[in-house]
Amino acid sequence: MPTTTAAKTVHMMIRVKDEAKSVNFYSQVFGLDVADRVDFETFTLIYMKNKSADFELELTINKGRTEPYDLGTGYGHMAFVVDDLKAEHARVLKAGFAPKDVKQMAHGGKPFAEFFFIDDPDGYKIEMIQKFGRFK
């Protein structure tokens, strides 16, 4: 059996319609900063990250695109872990965004996760999870 090399996760890409709106959303809500911006003739790639991880979010902006993207049924969500979920929920709400209600999930009668979802400007679902258990 051949040996495999452990692959390192480096980024997740989503297509967005409005660069400024998306950069503002991910900066304001999740504290991501633009790490790199690469402009091509027909599209632009923006890599966003923060100091807590090397993993990046790649925003792809196709130039000239005016209609929203069809997100389809395959995309689930991206998740971020935070130290104080309720404080983050209040902060995001006060900043004018629309987070969903905080929910709790149990498994085997024990707490599993506490979380809320928020939609980005293009409708992508994003989960914020309280740092706890397997979510560290």
PyRosetta script that sets phi, psi and omega in degrees:
from pyrosetta import init, pose_from_sequence

init()
pose = pose_from_sequence("MPTTTAAKTVHMMIRVKDEAKSVNFYSQVFGLDVADRVDFETFTLIYMKNKSADFELELTINKGRTEPYDLGTGYGHMAFVVDDLKAEHARVLKAGFAPKDVKQMAHGGKPFAEFFFIDDPDGYKIEMIQKFGRFK")
pose.set_psi(1, 129.0)
pose.set_omega(1, -179.1)
pose.set_phi(2, -71.2)
pose.set_psi(2, 147.0)
pose.set_omega(2, 176.7)
pose.set_phi(3, -83.9)
pose.set_psi(3, 149.1)
pose.set_omega(3, 177.9)
pose.set_phi(4, -114.3)
pose.set_psi(4, 153.4)
pose.set_omega(4, 176.4)
pose.set_phi(5, -90.8)
pose.set_psi(5, 137.6)
pose.set_omega(5, 177.2)
pose.set_phi(6, -64.3)
pose.set_psi(6, 123.0)
pose.set_omega(6, 179.7)
pose.set_phi(7, -83.4)
pose.set_psi(7, 140.7)
pose.set_omega(7, 178.9)
pose.set_phi(8, -99.4)
pose.set_psi(8, 126.8)
pose.set_omega(8, 176.1)
pose.set_phi(9, -72.6)
pose.set_psi(9, 127.1)
pose.set_omega(9, -176.6)
pose.set_phi(10, -116.4)
pose.set_psi(10, -36.5)
pose.set_omega(10, 177.5)
pose.set_phi(11, -162.3)
pose.set_psi(11, 165.1)
pose.set_omega(11, 172.5)
pose.set_phi(12, -124.0)
pose.set_psi(12, 136.4)
pose.set_omega(12, -177.9)
pose.set_phi(13, -110.5)
pose.set_psi(13, 136.6)
pose.set_omega(13, 169.6)
pose.set_phi(14, -132.2)
pose.set_psi(14, 148.6)
pose.set_omega(14, 176.5)
pose.set_phi(15, -91.0)
pose.set_psi(15, 131.5)
pose.set_omega(15, -179.7)
pose.set_phi(16, -126.8)
pose.set_psi(16, 152.5)
pose.set_omega(16, -176.2)
pose.set_phi(17, -87.1)
pose.set_psi(17, -42.2)
pose.set_omega(17, -173.4)
pose.set_phi(18, -118.9)
pose.set_psi(18, 107.5)
pose.set_omega(18, -176.2)
pose.set_phi(19, -56.4)
pose.set_psi(19, -51.3)
pose.set_omega(19, -175.3)
pose.set_phi(20, -62.7)
pose.set_psi(20, -44.5)
pose.set_omega(20, 179.9)
pose.set_phi(21, -61.7)
pose.set_psi(21, -44.0)
pose.set_omega(21, -177.9)
pose.set_phi(22, -68.8)
pose.set_psi(22, -44.6)
pose.set_omega(22, 178.5)
pose.set_phi(23, -61.6)
pose.set_psi(23, -43.5)
pose.set_omega(23, 178.4)
pose.set_phi(24, -61.2)
pose.set_psi(24, -46.2)
pose.set_omega(24, -179.5)
pose.set_phi(25, -58.5)
pose.set_psi(25, -52.9)
pose.set_omega(25, -176.3)
pose.set_phi(26, -68.9)
pose.set_psi(26, -28.5)
pose.set_omega(26, 175.8)
pose.set_phi(27, -72.9)
pose.set_psi(27, -49.5)
pose.set_omega(27, -176.9)
pose.set_phi(28, -68.5)
pose.set_psi(28, -43.4)
pose.set_omega(28, -173.4)
pose.set_phi(29, -83.6)
pose.set_psi(29, -41.0)
pose.set_omega(29, -172.7)
pose.set_phi(30, -115.2)
pose.set_psi(30, 0.8)
pose.set_omega(30, 178.3)
pose.set_phi(31, 69.1)
pose.set_psi(31, 25.2)
pose.set_omega(31, 178.2)
pose.set_phi(32, -85.4)
pose.set_psi(32, 140.8)
pose.set_omega(32, 176.8)
pose.set_phi(33, -113.4)
pose.set_psi(33, 154.6)
pose.set_omega(33, 176.1)
pose.set_phi(34, -71.1)
pose.set_psi(34, 117.1)
pose.set_omega(34, 178.4)
pose.set_phi(35, -90.7)
pose.set_psi(35, -28.7)
pose.set_omega(35, -179.7)
pose.set_phi(36, -162.7)
pose.set_psi(36, 149.4)
pose.set_omega(36, 176.4)
pose.set_phi(37, -136.5)
pose.set_psi(37, 120.7)
pose.set_omega(37, -176.9)
pose.set_phi(38, -121.2)
pose.set_psi(38, 116.2)
pose.set_omega(38, -175.5)
pose.set_phi(39, -99.3)
pose.set_psi(39, 123.4)
pose.set_omega(39, 175.6)
pose.set_phi(40, -110.8)
pose.set_psi(40, 173.8)
pose.set_omega(40, -178.0)
pose.set_phi(41, -60.3)
pose.set_psi(41, -43.1)
pose.set_omega(41, -174.5)
pose.set_phi(42, -111.5)
pose.set_psi(42, -5.0)
pose.set_omega(42, 179.5)
pose.set_phi(43, -156.6)
pose.set_psi(43, 164.2)
pose.set_omega(43, 177.4)
pose.set_phi(44, -127.9)
pose.set_psi(44, 139.7)
pose.set_omega(44, 175.7)
pose.set_phi(45, -111.9)
pose.set_psi(45, 129.6)
pose.set_omega(45, 177.1)
pose.set_phi(46, -121.9)
pose.set_psi(46, 124.4)
pose.set_omega(46, 178.9)
pose.set_phi(47, -103.8)
pose.set_psi(47, 124.4)
pose.set_omega(47, -178.2)
pose.set_phi(48, -120.6)
pose.set_psi(48, 142.5)
pose.set_omega(48, 178.6)
pose.set_phi(49, -159.2)
pose.set_psi(49, 173.3)
pose.set_omega(49, 172.1)
pose.set_phi(50, -132.7)
pose.set_psi(50, 178.7)
pose.set_omega(50, -174.2)
pose.set_phi(51, -71.4)
pose.set_psi(51, -14.2)
pose.set_omega(51, -174.9)
pose.set_phi(52, -81.5)
pose.set_psi(52, -11.4)
pose.set_omega(52, -178.9)
pose.set_phi(53, -157.9)
pose.set_psi(53, 155.2)
pose.set_omega(53, 175.2)
pose.set_phi(54, -82.2)
pose.set_psi(54, -18.9)
pose.set_omega(54, -178.6)
pose.set_phi(55, -61.5)
pose.set_psi(55, 137.6)
pose.set_omega(55, -178.0)
pose.set_phi(56, -119.0)
pose.set_psi(56, 153.4)
pose.set_omega(56, 169.7)
pose.set_phi(57, -101.1)
pose.set_psi(57, 123.4)
pose.set_omega(57, 177.6)
pose.set_phi(58, -100.3)
pose.set_psi(58, 118.2)
pose.set_omega(58, 174.5)
pose.set_phi(59, -96.3)
pose.set_psi(59, 126.6)
pose.set_omega(59, 177.0)
pose.set_phi(60, -108.9)
pose.set_psi(60, 123.0)
pose.set_omega(60, 178.3)
pose.set_phi(61, -112.8)
pose.set_psi(61, 111.9)
pose.set_omega(61, 177.1)
pose.set_phi(62, -84.5)
pose.set_psi(62, 117.3)
pose.set_omega(62, -175.7)
pose.set_phi(63, -62.5)
pose.set_psi(63, 137.9)
pose.set_omega(63, 178.7)
pose.set_phi(64, 87.2)
pose.set_psi(64, -5.0)
pose.set_omega(64, -179.5)
pose.set_phi(65, -73.9)
pose.set_psi(65, 126.5)
pose.set_omega(65, 179.5)
pose.set_phi(66, -116.8)
pose.set_psi(66, -24.5)
pose.set_omega(66, -178.4)
pose.set_phi(67, -93.1)
pose.set_psi(67, 149.8)
pose.set_omega(67, 178.2)
pose.set_phi(68, -63.5)
pose.set_psi(68, 155.3)
pose.set_omega(68, 176.9)
pose.set_phi(69, -79.4)
pose.set_psi(69, 147.2)
pose.set_omega(69, 172.3)
pose.set_phi(70, -84.2)
pose.set_psi(70, 111.6)
pose.set_omega(70, -176.0)
pose.set_phi(71, -75.0)
pose.set_psi(71, -15.5)
pose.set_omega(71, 176.2)
pose.set_phi(72, 68.5)
pose.set_psi(72, -167.6)
pose.set_omega(72, -178.8)
pose.set_phi(73, -109.2)
pose.set_psi(73, 1.5)
pose.set_omega(73, -176.9)
pose.set_phi(74, -87.9)
pose.set_psi(74, -30.4)
pose.set_omega(74, -179.0)
pose.set_phi(75, -73.9)
pose.set_psi(75, 133.0)
pose.set_omega(75, 176.6)
pose.set_phi(76, -100.2)
pose.set_psi(76, -83.2)
pose.set_omega(76, 176.9)
pose.set_phi(77, -168.8)
pose.set_psi(77, 164.0)
pose.set_omega(77, 171.3)
pose.set_phi(78, -107.4)
pose.set_psi(78, 151.2)
pose.set_omega(78, -177.5)
pose.set_phi(79, -130.8)
pose.set_psi(79, 145.0)
pose.set_omega(79, 175.4)
pose.set_phi(80, -124.5)
pose.set_psi(80, 140.3)
pose.set_omega(80, 177.2)
pose.set_phi(81, -100.3)
pose.set_psi(81, 137.3)
pose.set_omega(81, 179.6)
pose.set_phi(82, -130.5)
pose.set_psi(82, 156.9)
pose.set_omega(82, -179.0)
pose.set_phi(83, -73.6)
pose.set_psi(83, -35.6)
pose.set_omega(83, -176.0)
pose.set_phi(84, -135.5)
pose.set_psi(84, 90.0)
pose.set_omega(84, -173.9)
pose.set_phi(85, -59.1)
pose.set_psi(85, -46.2)
pose.set_omega(85, -177.2)
pose.set_phi(86, -65.1)
pose.set_psi(86, -38.5)
pose.set_omega(86, 176.9)
pose.set_phi(87, -65.4)
pose.set_psi(87, -40.5)
pose.set_omega(87, 178.2)
pose.set_phi(88, -65.3)
pose.set_psi(88, -40.7)
pose.set_omega(88, 178.0)
pose.set_phi(89, -59.2)
pose.set_psi(89, -47.5)
pose.set_omega(89, -180.0)
pose.set_phi(90, -63.3)
pose.set_psi(90, -41.6)
pose.set_omega(90, -179.3)
pose.set_phi(91, -63.3)
pose.set_psi(91, -46.2)
pose.set_omega(91, -178.6)
pose.set_phi(92, -65.1)
pose.set_psi(92, -41.0)
pose.set_omega(92, 177.8)
pose.set_phi(93, -63.2)
pose.set_psi(93, -45.3)
pose.set_omega(93, 179.5)
pose.set_phi(94, -63.9)
pose.set_psi(94, -30.7)
pose.set_omega(94, 179.4)
pose.set_phi(95, -75.3)
pose.set_psi(95, -2.5)
pose.set_omega(95, 175.4)
pose.set_phi(96, 96.7)
pose.set_psi(96, 8.0)
pose.set_omega(96, 176.8)
pose.set_phi(97, -92.9)
pose.set_psi(97, 174.5)
pose.set_omega(97, -173.0)
pose.set_phi(98, -122.8)
pose.set_psi(98, 73.5)
pose.set_omega(98, 177.1)
pose.set_phi(99, -69.7)
pose.set_psi(99, 148.8)
pose.set_omega(99, 174.7)
pose.set_phi(100, -75.4)
pose.set_psi(100, 174.7)
pose.set_omega(100, 180.0)
pose.set_phi(101, -66.1)
pose.set_psi(101, 151.2)
pose.set_omega(101, 174.6)
pose.set_phi(102, -71.3)
pose.set_psi(102, 133.9)
pose.set_omega(102, -179.5)
pose.set_phi(103, -124.6)
pose.set_psi(103, 156.5)
pose.set_omega(103, 173.4)
pose.set_phi(104, -119.3)
pose.set_psi(104, 147.8)
pose.set_omega(104, 178.3)
pose.set_phi(105, -130.2)
pose.set_psi(105, 135.6)
pose.set_omega(105, 177.9)
pose.set_phi(106, -117.3)
pose.set_psi(106, 156.8)
pose.set_omega(106, 175.7)
pose.set_phi(107, -142.3)
pose.set_psi(107, 125.7)
pose.set_omega(107, -178.9)
pose.set_phi(108, 63.1)
pose.set_psi(108, 30.0)
pose.set_omega(108, 179.6)
pose.set_phi(109, 78.2)
pose.set_psi(109, 5.6)
pose.set_omega(109, -179.1)
pose.set_phi(110, -119.2)
pose.set_psi(110, 149.9)
pose.set_omega(110, 177.4)
pose.set_phi(111, -57.3)
pose.set_psi(111, 134.5)
pose.set_omega(111, 178.1)
pose.set_phi(112, -113.0)
pose.set_psi(112, -46.7)
pose.set_omega(112, -178.0)
pose.set_phi(113, -158.1)
pose.set_psi(113, 149.7)
pose.set_omega(113, 169.8)
pose.set_phi(114, -124.3)
pose.set_psi(114, 132.7)
pose.set_omega(114, -168.9)
pose.set_phi(115, -160.2)
pose.set_psi(115, 167.4)
pose.set_omega(115, 165.7)
pose.set_phi(116, -145.3)
pose.set_psi(116, 159.5)
pose.set_omega(116, 177.6)
pose.set_phi(117, -110.1)
pose.set_psi(117, 154.9)
pose.set_omega(117, 173.9)
pose.set_phi(118, -144.7)
pose.set_psi(118, 146.5)
pose.set_omega(118, 177.0)
pose.set_phi(119, -98.3)
pose.set_psi(119, 136.9)
pose.set_omega(119, 175.2)
pose.set_phi(120, -79.4)
pose.set_psi(120, 177.4)
pose.set_omega(120, -176.9)
pose.set_phi(121, -58.7)
pose.set_psi(121, -22.7)
pose.set_omega(121, 179.5)
pose.set_phi(122, -97.3)
pose.set_psi(122, 0.9)
pose.set_omega(122, 177.7)
pose.set_phi(123, 94.9)
pose.set_psi(123, 4.4)
pose.set_omega(123, 177.0)
pose.set_phi(124, -68.8)
pose.set_psi(124, 135.5)
pose.set_omega(124, 179.0)
pose.set_phi(125, -83.2)
pose.set_psi(125, 132.8)
pose.set_omega(125, 179.1)
pose.set_phi(126, -132.8)
pose.set_psi(126, 136.2)
pose.set_omega(126, -177.8)
pose.set_phi(127, -107.1)
pose.set_psi(127, 135.6)
pose.set_omega(127, 170.1)
pose.set_phi(128, -109.7)
pose.set_psi(128, 126.3)
pose.set_omega(128, -174.3)
pose.set_phi(129, -119.0)
pose.set_psi(129, 138.3)
pose.set_omega(129, 173.8)
pose.set_phi(130, -66.2)
pose.set_psi(130, 131.7)
pose.set_omega(130, 177.2)
pose.set_phi(131, -62.4)
pose.set_psi(131, 115.8)
pose.set_omega(131, -176.8)
pose.set_phi(132, -174.9)
pose.set_psi(132, 145.5)
pose.set_omega(132, 174.4)
pose.set_phi(133, 56.2)
pose.set_psi(133, -122.5)
pose.set_omega(133, -177.5)
pose.set_phi(134, -77.5)
pose.set_psi(134, -11.0)
pose.set_omega(134, -178.1)
pose.set_phi(135, -100.4)
pose.set_psi(135, 82.5)
pose.set_omega(135, -178.8)
pose.set_phi(136, -122.9)
pose.dump_pdb("model.pdb")
